């Protein structure tokens, strides 16, 4: 007998639904999120299971790794953002969702996510933590910039803000509580900078750029850390058949829906890898700051549209060129970017 299991994973429990080859429901049960209990639940069906599908939620690591360690190699990770159920349904629940996943798997039409190799996940997640800290530092830099502009009508750039010390703040502000607020930003910026440097040091000590990704550093705006981030988020570049697949996954593709020249809304802007999207925005920021051609292109595009549109346009160009750099292992060519 051929069986297919769907697992609707939640924070505290998992609903297991099993179908046979004729799509008949043969088993259903809600199980607490305990690997031993889940393995015991599946054990009677082990020999007949042709596939197990787990919904890709924020907490799938422990379940997928545990099942694979237990010998369930016919494992699939469902991509929920690509799964669309019939909108006429009036009622759905966890039982329905679990069987629906098993149903898609049995029919061979399951939209699958990528099961990133377990051994590489910790370093990738450490770099994800770095991006989180960088965003927090940027927020504090902007907050301190706003305070200085509001109280003293002075404009300091990010580099100047990061160099400020407590005594500098006491010279900029006279009011006691304003100084205290500025010191809170300043202290947070320095603490986050130290943590970011520690993470970068640790990552560089354990992972090096692989050959297909070394040439990423020839692309303007991409240094060693961003190249490592892209490498660890991409994994195998050949899992993206076309450049459009890669730019879409990187959140660098347009999401407009047009009909007869008129806007009919937006697509799912959050579908894809937000860490790759962030990496290309960072690369765009450095590229337009230090490379004249990027700067002039950005200014022309921003004047015609909007600065956010201009940023996304450069991100799209960088993502496209990075795809070919990684896939074909060739160096960056400026004429290919602005042709």
N, C-alpha and C positions, 0 to 999 in steps of 0.2 A: 504494500500500500504506500502510495506517495502522500506525504503530508507537508503542509506549509504553515509556518507559525508567524503570526504578527504580534508585536509587542508594543503596546501603547505606554510609553515610559513617562512617569510623572516624578515629582520630587520625593514622594513618600511611598509610592506603590507603582506596580506595573500590571496592566491588564494583558493577559495572554489569551490569544484566540488561535485555534488550529483548524485548518481546513484540509479535506482530502483532495485527491486529484479531480474529483467531480464537483469541487467547490461546496461540498457539504460540510457543515460545522460539526466537528467531532469532539471539541473540548473548549472550555472557556473557564477562566478563573482569574480573580484579582489577587495578586501576591505582593506582600510587603517587599520593599527594596532591600532585600537580603540575598546575596549571591547564592548562598547555600540553599535557601528556599526555592529560588528560581531554577537552579540546577536539578533539584529534586522533582520539581514540577515537570520539567522537560524530559527527565530520564526515561520514563516509560515509552516515550515516542522517539528516542534517539535514533534507533536503527532505520526508522521510516522517514525521518525528517529530510526533505530535499532542500530546504532553505528556511532560514530564519531572518526576519526583517525587524529591525529596531528603528524607531523614529528618532531622527537626529535632533535631540533636544540639548539644552545646555549641559546636561549631566550624563551624557552617553558613555563617557570614557570607561567607567568602572564596569558597566554591564557588557559592553562589547569586548573589552579586554578579558573579562572573566569568562565569557562564553568561548572566546577563541582559545584561552588557556585550557579550557575544559575539553577541547577537541572539536568544537563546533566551527569548522572552517567554512561552511556554506552560509556565511553571515553576510547580510546586506544592511546598509545604512540608508534609510529613506530620506529624501530631500523634501521636507514638508512644504517649502515655498513653491515647489514645482508640482505639487499634487493638488488637483482641483476636483472636488466632489460635486455631484449633481446638486445645483442650487435649489431645486424644488423640494429637497428633503425638509420635512417639518421637524424632525427630531433626530438627533444623533447623540451618542454617548461614547464612553471609553470602549465598551464592547463592540459597538459598530466600527469605531476607528481601528481597533486591533484586527478585526476580520477584514476590513477594507484593505489594510496593508498586506495581509496574507493573500487576499484576492488578487491584488495587483502583481504580487510576486509570482503567484501561480500562473497568471496569464502572460507573464514575461514583459509587462509594461510598467514596471516600477521605476519611477525617477529616483536615481540613486545619488547619494552623497559620497564623498571621498573619505575612506577610512585611512587617516594619516598614520604612518608608521609609529608604533608606540615608542620606539627608542628615540625618535627625534622630537616627540611632542614636548618634553620638559623644557628644552632650549627654546623651541618656538614660543611656548607660553611665557617664558622669561622675557623674550623680546616684546611680546604683547604687553606685558606688564610695563616695560620701558615706555612704550607708546602711550600707555595710560598716564604714566608719571609726566611725560613730556607735555601732554595736554593740560594736566593740572598746573604745571609750571607756567605754561603759556597763559592760562587764565589769571594766575597771580601777577604775571608781568603786565598784562593788560589792565588789571585792577589798579596796580601801582601807577602805571602811565596815566590812567584817568584821574587819579587823585592829584598828581602833580600838575596836570593840565587844568584841573578844576580850581586848584588853590593858587597856582603860581603862573599859569598860562605859559608853561614851558613844555616842550615836546622832546622826550628822550626815547631813543630807539631801544629795541630789546637788548642789544649788547650793552648799552650804557646802563640800563636798569639792572642787569645781572652783576655789574661791577660796583653797585652802590653798597656802602656800609652803613652801620647804624649812625655813626657820627655825620655822615653825609645827609641822612634824613633829618637829623636835628638841625642842620643848617638850611635845609629846604623849607621845612615847616616850623612854625612857631607855636601852634596850638598843641597842648599836651596830648589830647585824645587823638588828634590827627596823626601825630608822631607815632603813637601807640598802634594805630591801625596800619600805618605804613610799615612799621617794624614787623607786624604780623605777616604782611606780604613778603617783606624782605627775608625774614627768617625761613619762611616756607620755601621761597625760591632757592635759597642756599641749601636747605635740607634736601629738596628734590633733586637739585643738581648733583649732590653727593651720591644719592641713591642711583641716579641715572648712570653716573660714571662707574659705580660698582658693578652694575648690571653689564655695561659695555665691556668692562675688563673681564668679567666672568665668562661672557659669551665668546669673546675673542680667544680666551684660553682653552676652550673646548671644541670649538667648531671653526672650520676654515671654509672659504668659498670653494665649491666644487668647480671643476673645469667648465661645464656649460654656463656657469654663472659668473666666472671671473671677469668676463668682458662687460658685465653690467657697469663696472666702474669707469668705463669709457664714455658712458652716457652722462651728459651734463646734469648736475644736481644730485647724482647718486654717488655716495661715498661707501665706505666699507660696511657701516652699520645698516644703511638702507639696502645695500646689496644683499647682506645676510638676511635681513627681514624678508625681502622679496624671495630669496632662495628657499627659506624655511616655510613661507606661506604657499609657494607654488608647488613644492615637492617635485613632481615629474611634469615637465613642461609639455610632454607629449600627450597628457590627458586632455589637452585643449586642441581639438582638431584644427580650428581656424583662429585667426587673430581676433575676430569678432567674439568668439567664445571667451577668449582671455580678457578682452577689454570689458566685456559684460561682467565677468566674474570679479574683475578688479573695480567694479563700480565706476568705470570711466566712460561707459557708453551712454548716449542720449536715451532718455526715457520718455520722450514726447510721443504722444499718439495723435497723428494728424489724419484728417480726412478732408479732401478737397481744399487743402491749404489752411484748414481751421483746426484749432486745438480741440481734441476730444479727451483731454485729461492726461494723466501721467501713468507710466508703468510702475512696477514695484522698484522704487529707488533703493530699497534696503536689501534687495536680493543680490547676493554676492558676498565677497570677502571684504569686510570693512577695514581690516588691517592693511590689506593691499591698497585699498582706496586711500587710506591715510598716508601710506608710504609714497604714493604718487603725488599727493598734494604737497607733502614735504619736499619731494624732489622738484616739483614745480616752483615752490617758493625759493629754493636755492638757485635753480636754473635762471629764473628771471632776475634774481638779484645780482648774479655774478657773470652772466653771459648776455652780451648786448643784443644778439639776435632774438633771444627769448624775451628780453625786456621790451624790445620794439614791437614784437608780435603781440605780446600781452597788452601793451598800450593801445595798439590799433584795434584789437579785438574788444577791449574794455570800452573804448570810445564809441564803438558801433553798437554794443550790446550792454553788458554789465560786467563788473569785475569778477563775479562768481562764474559767469559764463566763460569768461576769458581763462580763468584758472582751470575750469573743467576741460576746455579745449586743449590746453597745454598738457593736462594730465592724460587726455586721450592720445595725444601724439606720443608722449613718453611711454605709455603702456604699449602702444602698437610697436614702437621701435624696440622696446625691451623684449617683446615677444619674439621678434626676428633675431635679436642678438642672442637670446637663450636657445631658440630652436636651431638656428643655423650656425651658432658659435662664430659670429662675425663682430667686428668692432663697430662702434657707432659712426655713422656718416651724417654730417650736418645737412648735406644736400638732400638726403632722403627724408629728413624731418620737415623741411620747409619747401619741398617741391610742390 
